[in-house]
Amino acid sequence: MLNKCCEQADHLDIQFNSKKSCLFNVGKGYKDCIQNLFIKDKQVVSLDRIRYLGIYFVTNKQLSIDISWICRKFYAAANAILYRTRFVCEMTRLCLFESFT
């Protein structure tokens, strides 16, 4: 089916980019091994998680997301503000927190 799509794309002067394409399994058979897919002799990569619009989608029985990296970034920013503003008044500290969130 992928070959037919590539043939039609050639007729329409459209090209698929295999570097920007990937395989992602969700559902009962998410652990099953899938045959390698190729777009014009270039292999499409199979991934366990995909980043899309700043959110990581993770392979599982149901579509799930991973937001742990967002929490890490938030706590790192908060700790940096707290550490660098040890000797600053509380109102200034509050303004900094509001500007970063």
Summary of the structure (lengths in Angstrom):
residues: 101
radius of gyration: 22.2
end to end distance: 46.3
largest distance: 67.3
contacts: 195
relative contact order: 0.11
helix: 38%
strand: 19%
